[in-house]
């Protein structure tokens, strides 16, 4: 659907959404099906499932945020690996061996074993497309007694961090019996996913045989509310206990005591199509970069609740700014009235307004600009296929491994699975390969910044701003997570008074 048809009057959209949401949590909230004490946690989430909650897709991060599917390791605040379903690990060249936690049962009652871990990781490693954390990684897995041996084609210092990605969650055998991977009743977390209603809702109940601390809440009731105004309204009306991704425009309308703002490793970037169309010309990419005024976007669209980008990696990774050096760019050319189409999506409420602001800036520089704005589920495939001259994307930069090298490879490597810019550049590929192969620590951080510089020099991506996550929590919510990586939200410790 094109922008002209998409942008209905805000009052009409809000009114319609409010009618749809009236009482949307009431039935499940009163149903204490888990049989425990306390109240169920009601969540209003932004993005509906895109792939039936398959862990091999971005839907995996919902499973992680609901504490229903778990991985072999987790990450601490610094991005270092910590035990989860694996209790220990060691490296021997290209092979890492992980000791598997004993006494863990899946939600269907079957036991966690080395063989079940091998099954899940092998399904991910052989999927098409692969989970992006495995982009460029040749990974094989086999059982070694009660342990699991993970071998990569080349020595990889980041294997533990990779295995922390929610897309590499370990599920019971039943999850893999159909054509798609279904996590319903197949996880190991403190909450069992019991029901999924398409793209509208999901239900989770406390799993009393959890290997760790039993959940304090009897369950979770999830509603997917893509419209940001309607989503924020569920907190004001008391229909939701936790609301993720509150739009900037709505944050000021909420009680400030209910709003938490967290700087996050997420960059709002303008991706330019280097494979075809006007932006195949490096001089026109440079012209677009020079026309862009990010500061006005931060002040006008984000009301100051964001940071102007100096690179692809933002203030959530302070070492990047310390290591970054000036980048050389191609000389700017004359747009000469060339027509470009910019795509973006409505799921993040600010992006359509960002698109309109960019349209004005680029038209002022001499481009003719068309906009194509849809829901993300209806536009992602076109973006990846190079159907747009430019695409505005809000992108997490350490979402998968706690390390930005995977994001850089996925988005800008010539074989990357999320290469919206259609970039194929030998210097960039070389820099990305160097970063991926460098051991963790200062040397790796320097290599990552060098790879960032190689990408920025092409003008294939123009970073505009770094976002802050705005989360709404009702007054009675206790111990809900505020995670800049967007992996955790409801944990075993979360409950509603």
PLY file of the C-alpha trace (Angstrom):
ply
format ascii 1.0
element vertex 497
property float x
property float y
property float z
element edge 496
property int vertex1
property int vertex2
end_header
0.00 0.00 0.00
1.42 3.35 -1.00
1.84 6.27 1.35
-1.10 8.21 -0.04
-3.40 5.36 0.90
-1.63 4.53 4.14
-1.63 7.83 6.01
-5.21 8.16 7.22
-6.03 11.03 9.57
-4.44 10.21 12.92
-7.72 10.69 14.76
-9.38 8.05 12.59
-6.54 5.56 13.06
-6.44 6.12 16.82
-10.19 5.84 17.22
-10.37 2.65 15.20
-7.45 1.11 17.06
-8.91 2.06 20.43
-12.16 0.31 19.56
-10.29 -2.83 18.56
-8.27 -2.81 21.77
-11.14 -2.23 24.18
-11.09 -5.17 26.55
-8.40 -6.93 24.52
-6.71 -8.31 27.64
-9.76 -8.80 29.81
-10.55 -12.45 29.06
-7.05 -13.89 29.44
-6.15 -11.59 32.32
-8.92 -13.06 34.45
-8.08 -16.64 33.49
-5.54 -17.91 35.99
-5.04 -21.09 34.00
-1.58 -21.65 35.44
-3.17 -22.18 38.83
-0.69 -19.94 40.64
-1.12 -16.93 42.88
-0.81 -13.35 41.69
-1.79 -11.70 38.44
-0.85 -12.54 34.88
1.40 -10.04 33.10
-0.30 -8.33 30.15
2.04 -7.09 27.40
1.34 -4.87 24.39
4.06 -5.61 21.84
4.88 -3.75 18.67
5.64 -6.26 15.90
3.34 -9.21 15.19
5.02 -12.53 14.42
6.45 -12.60 10.91
7.20 -16.31 10.66
4.79 -18.05 12.98
7.17 -17.50 15.92
9.83 -19.69 14.32
13.07 -19.30 16.29
14.96 -19.30 12.99
13.50 -15.85 12.24
13.45 -12.50 14.05
10.44 -13.87 15.94
13.02 -15.62 18.15
13.49 -12.40 20.10
9.86 -12.54 21.20
10.46 -16.02 22.59
13.47 -14.67 24.47
11.58 -11.64 25.79
8.85 -13.94 27.09
11.37 -16.28 28.77
10.02 -19.36 27.02
12.91 -20.46 24.76
16.50 -20.53 25.99
19.99 -20.79 24.55
23.18 -22.52 25.63
24.65 -19.26 26.93
23.52 -15.75 27.75
25.36 -12.43 27.71
26.18 -10.11 30.59
26.05 -6.33 30.33
29.50 -6.23 28.73
28.62 -8.83 26.11
30.59 -11.64 27.74
29.14 -15.17 27.67
27.56 -16.69 30.79
26.16 -20.19 31.46
22.53 -21.03 30.65
21.63 -24.44 29.18
25.39 -25.01 28.93
27.35 -24.88 32.17
30.89 -24.65 30.79
32.85 -24.54 27.54
36.36 -24.65 26.19
38.06 -24.04 22.85
40.45 -26.29 21.01
41.29 -24.70 17.65
38.16 -24.72 15.45
36.14 -26.76 17.98
34.33 -25.54 21.08
32.99 -28.13 23.54
29.97 -27.26 25.68
28.90 -29.14 28.80
25.10 -29.47 28.88
23.14 -28.69 32.04
21.61 -31.73 33.75
18.05 -31.93 35.05
16.43 -29.74 32.39
13.11 -30.78 30.84
11.34 -29.28 27.86
7.77 -28.07 28.26
6.51 -31.31 26.72
8.23 -33.32 29.46
11.13 -34.67 27.38
14.69 -34.22 28.64
17.41 -31.87 27.46
20.33 -33.97 26.17
23.36 -33.48 23.98
21.37 -35.01 21.13
18.52 -32.50 21.46
21.04 -29.64 21.40
22.64 -31.09 18.27
19.24 -31.32 16.59
18.35 -27.66 17.25
21.71 -26.23 16.27
21.95 -28.39 13.15
18.46 -27.28 12.05
19.61 -23.67 12.39
22.95 -24.22 10.66
21.31 -25.93 7.68
18.29 -23.61 7.39
17.71 -21.55 4.26
18.19 -18.74 4.90
20.39 -19.24 7.91
19.84 -17.22 11.07
21.87 -14.08 10.48
24.16 -14.83 13.44
25.53 -17.66 11.27
26.07 -15.55 8.15
29.43 -16.57 6.71
29.90 -19.29 9.34
30.39 -22.93 8.37
29.18 -24.67 11.54
28.78 -28.36 12.33
27.57 -29.87 15.61
27.88 -33.35 17.10
27.32 -35.01 20.45
30.43 -35.92 22.46
29.14 -37.99 25.36
27.16 -35.62 27.57
28.75 -32.63 25.84
28.30 -30.97 22.47
31.15 -30.19 20.08
30.67 -27.18 17.83
33.16 -26.91 14.96
33.54 -24.01 12.56
35.23 -23.91 9.16
37.78 -21.42 10.46
38.79 -20.64 14.03
36.03 -18.45 15.46
36.57 -16.59 18.75
32.90 -15.67 18.99
31.24 -19.08 19.08
29.90 -18.70 22.67
28.51 -15.26 21.85
26.94 -16.58 18.66
25.22 -19.35 20.58
23.59 -16.74 22.82
21.44 -15.57 19.91
17.73 -16.31 20.48
17.69 -17.62 16.91
19.76 -20.54 18.21
17.32 -21.48 20.97
17.19 -25.13 21.95
13.75 -26.70 21.48
12.23 -30.14 21.96
12.01 -32.61 19.07
8.29 -31.86 18.59
9.15 -28.34 17.40
10.70 -29.71 14.20
8.06 -32.20 13.07
6.19 -29.87 10.72
7.23 -27.86 7.70
7.98 -24.94 9.98
9.55 -24.82 13.44
6.89 -24.39 16.14
7.96 -23.37 19.66
4.53 -24.06 21.21
5.08 -26.32 24.22
8.68 -26.95 23.17
10.87 -24.55 25.15
12.77 -24.81 28.44
12.08 -21.41 30.03
10.07 -20.48 33.14
7.04 -19.79 30.93
5.49 -22.27 28.50
4.05 -20.97 25.23
0.62 -22.61 25.16
-1.30 -20.78 22.46
-0.67 -18.50 19.48
-3.50 -16.70 17.74
-1.90 -15.80 14.42
-0.64 -12.23 14.47
-3.02 -11.02 17.17
-2.04 -12.63 20.48
-0.16 -15.30 22.40
-0.60 -16.99 25.77
2.08 -18.35 28.10
1.67 -20.16 31.43
4.10 -20.68 34.26
6.12 -23.90 33.89
6.36 -25.37 37.36
9.13 -27.86 36.48
11.53 -25.15 35.33
15.18 -25.98 36.10
15.77 -22.56 37.67
13.69 -20.37 39.95
9.95 -20.81 39.42
8.23 -17.82 37.84
6.47 -15.49 40.28
3.68 -14.70 37.82
1.18 -17.39 36.78
1.47 -16.41 33.13
1.80 -13.87 30.35
-0.87 -12.57 27.97
0.50 -10.92 24.84
-1.29 -8.69 22.36
0.41 -7.45 19.20
-0.43 -3.79 18.63
1.50 -2.35 15.65
-0.10 1.09 15.92
2.03 3.10 18.35
-0.72 5.44 19.51
-3.01 2.53 20.28
-0.18 0.67 22.00
0.54 3.58 24.34
-3.19 3.92 25.00
-3.26 0.44 26.57
-1.01 1.71 29.36
-3.11 4.83 29.97
-6.30 2.79 30.06
-4.86 0.12 32.35
-5.33 -2.63 29.76
-1.61 -3.49 29.65
0.99 -3.85 32.36
4.00 -3.56 30.04
4.15 -1.70 26.73
7.22 -2.01 24.55
8.47 0.63 22.10
6.36 3.57 23.20
6.49 6.15 20.36
8.26 9.40 21.16
5.09 11.31 20.37
3.22 9.36 23.05
5.86 9.32 25.78
5.11 12.89 26.87
1.42 11.99 27.26
2.15 9.26 29.81
2.87 9.63 33.51
6.64 10.12 33.59
6.86 7.66 36.49
5.65 4.92 34.14
8.17 5.60 31.35
11.75 4.34 31.21
14.18 5.57 28.58
17.27 3.48 27.87
20.02 4.29 25.34
20.31 1.30 23.08
22.56 -0.12 20.34
20.03 0.72 17.63
20.77 2.96 14.66
18.28 4.64 12.35
20.02 4.38 8.99
19.29 5.36 5.38
20.39 2.41 3.24
21.18 3.34 -0.38
20.89 0.79 -3.21
24.38 0.45 -4.68
23.37 -2.32 -7.08
20.91 -0.52 -9.33
19.19 2.82 -9.85
20.55 6.33 -9.27
22.50 5.40 -6.16
24.66 2.96 -8.06
26.58 6.21 -8.73
28.81 6.92 -5.72
28.68 10.67 -6.35
24.89 10.66 -5.96
25.19 8.68 -2.74
27.55 11.39 -1.54
25.00 14.03 -2.56
22.35 12.29 -0.49
24.66 12.13 2.53
25.45 15.83 2.28
21.76 16.69 1.97
20.80 14.84 5.10
20.30 16.90 8.27
20.13 14.38 11.11
20.03 16.98 13.86
16.73 18.39 12.62
15.28 14.85 12.58
16.38 14.25 16.17
14.90 17.54 17.35
11.76 17.49 15.23
10.72 13.86 14.96
12.28 12.37 18.10
11.78 15.45 20.30
15.39 15.16 21.44
14.97 11.55 22.63
17.75 10.23 20.37
21.42 10.91 19.59
22.77 12.24 16.29
24.84 9.50 14.66
28.56 9.90 14.09
28.83 6.38 12.73
26.91 3.11 12.53
27.83 2.25 16.13
26.39 4.59 18.74
26.84 5.64 22.39
25.77 2.21 23.66
29.24 1.15 22.45
31.38 4.04 23.75
34.63 2.47 22.57
33.58 3.00 18.94
33.70 6.81 19.27
37.08 6.58 20.98
38.58 4.53 18.13
36.83 6.15 15.16
38.87 8.18 12.63
37.77 10.50 9.80
36.46 8.72 6.69
37.14 9.69 3.06
34.12 9.83 0.73
33.52 10.18 -3.00
32.97 13.71 -4.32
29.35 14.82 -4.39
27.56 14.88 -7.77
24.53 16.74 -9.14
21.17 14.94 -8.57
19.78 16.77 -11.63
16.18 15.91 -10.81
16.68 12.14 -10.70
13.71 10.29 -9.21
14.28 8.00 -6.24
11.89 5.89 -4.17
12.42 5.62 -0.43
10.82 2.76 1.44
10.16 2.39 5.16
7.59 0.91 7.52
4.87 1.96 9.93
5.65 -0.45 12.77
8.02 2.09 14.31
5.83 5.14 14.56
8.58 7.68 13.91
9.79 6.25 10.61
7.02 7.56 8.32
7.71 11.06 9.67
11.45 10.54 9.19
10.70 9.56 5.59
8.70 12.74 5.00
11.50 14.87 6.48
14.09 13.14 4.31
11.86 13.62 1.29
11.95 17.37 1.86
15.71 17.44 2.46
16.54 15.41 -0.65
14.12 17.35 -2.84
15.81 20.53 -1.70
19.13 19.00 -2.85
17.73 18.31 -6.34
16.24 14.81 -6.19
12.65 13.93 -6.98
11.47 11.69 -4.14
8.64 9.16 -3.88
7.75 7.36 -0.64
6.50 3.82 -0.12
5.43 3.14 3.47
3.87 -0.15 4.61
3.85 -2.52 7.57
7.22 -4.22 7.94
5.89 -7.69 7.19
4.69 -6.43 3.81
7.84 -4.57 2.80
10.86 -6.53 4.05
11.07 -8.89 1.06
11.00 -6.00 -1.41
13.71 -4.18 0.54
15.98 -7.23 0.54
15.35 -7.74 -3.18
16.63 -4.24 -3.96
13.26 -2.87 -5.05
13.92 0.54 -3.48
16.52 3.19 -4.23
16.75 3.89 -0.51
15.33 2.33 2.63
15.00 3.72 6.14
15.62 1.08 8.76
15.81 1.09 12.53
18.47 -1.56 13.08
19.89 -3.12 16.24
23.67 -3.29 15.90
24.52 -5.95 18.52
21.22 -7.81 18.56
22.51 -11.31 17.99
25.91 -11.83 19.58
26.60 -8.73 21.66
29.28 -8.01 19.05
28.69 -5.66 16.08
30.80 -7.69 13.63
27.85 -10.00 12.91
25.55 -7.06 12.16
28.13 -5.45 9.87
28.61 -8.70 7.93
24.88 -9.38 7.66
24.06 -5.88 6.40
27.12 -5.01 4.31
28.96 -8.19 3.40
28.57 -9.19 -0.24
27.08 -12.49 0.97
25.23 -11.00 3.93
21.62 -12.13 4.34
20.35 -8.62 5.18
22.22 -6.63 2.55
19.53 -4.05 1.74
22.16 -1.81 0.12
23.09 -4.61 -2.30
26.70 -3.75 -1.46
29.49 -5.81 -2.98
32.82 -4.20 -2.18
36.14 -6.05 -1.85
37.57 -3.59 0.67
34.49 -3.91 2.82
34.51 -7.72 2.62
38.19 -7.82 3.57
37.63 -5.55 6.56
34.61 -7.58 7.67
36.53 -10.84 7.45
39.36 -9.36 9.50
36.95 -8.19 12.19
35.19 -11.55 12.32
38.45 -13.44 12.75
40.06 -11.26 15.41
40.00 -12.45 19.02
37.86 -10.60 21.52
39.34 -7.55 23.22
40.91 -4.30 22.06
42.22 -5.75 18.79
38.76 -6.90 17.78
37.23 -3.55 18.67
39.78 -1.78 16.46
39.04 -4.19 13.60
35.29 -3.57 13.97
35.76 0.20 13.77
37.96 -0.26 10.69
35.16 -2.31 9.09
32.66 0.40 9.98
34.91 2.96 8.29
35.12 0.83 5.14
31.32 0.69 4.97
30.88 4.41 5.62
33.40 5.26 2.88
31.07 3.70 0.30
28.07 5.80 1.40
25.99 2.61 1.06
24.54 3.46 4.45
24.05 6.87 5.98
23.59 6.62 9.76
21.19 9.28 11.01
20.58 8.74 14.71
20.83 6.29 17.58
17.56 5.49 19.28
16.64 5.10 22.90
14.12 2.47 23.87
11.08 3.89 25.62
9.17 1.33 27.66
5.97 1.81 29.62
5.43 -0.12 32.86
2.28 0.11 34.95
2.71 1.11 38.59
2.14 -2.42 39.89
4.77 -4.15 37.75
7.78 -5.51 39.63
11.18 -6.51 38.19
10.39 -6.13 34.50
13.57 -5.91 32.42
14.74 -2.78 30.59
17.14 -4.40 28.17
18.98 -2.25 25.60
19.56 -5.37 23.47
15.82 -6.14 23.42
16.38 -9.76 24.45
14.81 -9.73 27.91
11.50 -8.32 29.08
9.49 -10.67 31.32
11.58 -12.96 33.52
10.89 -15.42 36.31
11.17 -12.53 38.75
8.55 -10.34 37.03
5.10 -10.08 38.57
2.18 -7.67 38.96
1.04 -6.57 42.42
0 1
1 2
2 3
3 4
4 5
5 6
6 7
7 8
8 9
9 10
10 11
11 12
12 13
13 14
14 15
15 16
16 17
17 18
18 19
19 20
20 21
21 22
22 23
23 24
24 25
25 26
26 27
27 28
28 29
29 30
30 31
31 32
32 33
33 34
34 35
35 36
36 37
37 38
38 39
39 40
40 41
41 42
42 43
43 44
44 45
45 46
46 47
47 48
48 49
49 50
50 51
51 52
52 53
53 54
54 55
55 56
56 57
57 58
58 59
59 60
60 61
61 62
62 63
63 64
64 65
65 66
66 67
67 68
68 69
69 70
70 71
71 72
72 73
73 74
74 75
75 76
76 77
77 78
78 79
79 80
80 81
81 82
82 83
83 84
84 85
85 86
86 87
87 88
88 89
89 90
90 91
91 92
92 93
93 94
94 95
95 96
96 97
97 98
98 99
99 100
100 101
101 102
102 103
103 104
104 105
105 106
106 107
107 108
108 109
109 110
110 111
111 112
112 113
113 114
114 115
115 116
116 117
117 118
118 119
119 120
120 121
121 122
122 123
123 124
124 125
125 126
126 127
127 128
128 129
129 130
130 131
131 132
132 133
133 134
134 135
135 136
136 137
137 138
138 139
139 140
140 141
141 142
142 143
143 144
144 145
145 146
146 147
147 148
148 149
149 150
150 151
151 152
152 153
153 154
154 155
155 156
156 157
157 158
158 159
159 160
160 161
161 162
162 163
163 164
164 165
165 166
166 167
167 168
168 169
169 170
170 171
171 172
172 173
173 174
174 175
175 176
176 177
177 178
178 179
179 180
180 181
181 182
182 183
183 184
184 185
185 186
186 187
187 188
188 189
189 190
190 191
191 192
192 193
193 194
194 195
195 196
196 197
197 198
198 199
199 200
200 201
201 202
202 203
203 204
204 205
205 206
206 207
207 208
208 209
209 210
210 211
211 212
212 213
213 214
214 215
215 216
216 217
217 218
218 219
219 220
220 221
221 222
222 223
223 224
224 225
225 226
226 227
227 228
228 229
229 230
230 231
231 232
232 233
233 234
234 235
235 236
236 237
237 238
238 239
239 240
240 241
241 242
242 243
243 244
244 245
245 246
246 247
247 248
248 249
249 250
250 251
251 252
252 253
253 254
254 255
255 256
256 257
257 258
258 259
259 260
260 261
261 262
262 263
263 264
264 265
265 266
266 267
267 268
268 269
269 270
270 271
271 272
272 273
273 274
274 275
275 276
276 277
277 278
278 279
279 280
280 281
281 282
282 283
283 284
284 285
285 286
286 287
287 288
288 289
289 290
290 291
291 292
292 293
293 294
294 295
295 296
296 297
297 298
298 299
299 300
300 301
301 302
302 303
303 304
304 305
305 306
306 307
307 308
308 309
309 310
310 311
311 312
312 313
313 314
314 315
315 316
316 317
317 318
318 319
319 320
320 321
321 322
322 323
323 324
324 325
325 326
326 327
327 328
328 329
329 330
330 331
331 332
332 333
333 334
334 335
335 336
336 337
337 338
338 339
339 340
340 341
341 342
342 343
343 344
344 345
345 346
346 347
347 348
348 349
349 350
350 351
351 352
352 353
353 354
354 355
355 356
356 357
357 358
358 359
359 360
360 361
361 362
362 363
363 364
364 365
365 366
366 367
367 368
368 369
369 370
370 371
371 372
372 373
373 374
374 375
375 376
376 377
377 378
378 379
379 380
380 381
381 382
382 383
383 384
384 385
385 386
386 387
387 388
388 389
389 390
390 391
391 392
392 393
393 394
394 395
395 396
396 397
397 398
398 399
399 400
400 401
401 402
402 403
403 404
404 405
405 406
406 407
407 408
408 409
409 410
410 411
411 412
412 413
413 414
414 415
415 416
416 417
417 418
418 419
419 420
420 421
421 422
422 423
423 424
424 425
425 426
426 427
427 428
428 429
429 430
430 431
431 432
432 433
433 434
434 435
435 436
436 437
437 438
438 439
439 440
440 441
441 442
442 443
443 444
444 445
445 446
446 447
447 448
448 449
449 450
450 451
451 452
452 453
453 454
454 455
455 456
456 457
457 458
458 459
459 460
460 461
461 462
462 463
463 464
464 465
465 466
466 467
467 468
468 469
469 470
470 471
471 472
472 473
473 474
474 475
475 476
476 477
477 478
478 479
479 480
480 481
481 482
482 483
483 484
484 485
485 486
486 487
487 488
488 489
489 490
490 491
491 492
492 493
493 494
494 495
495 496
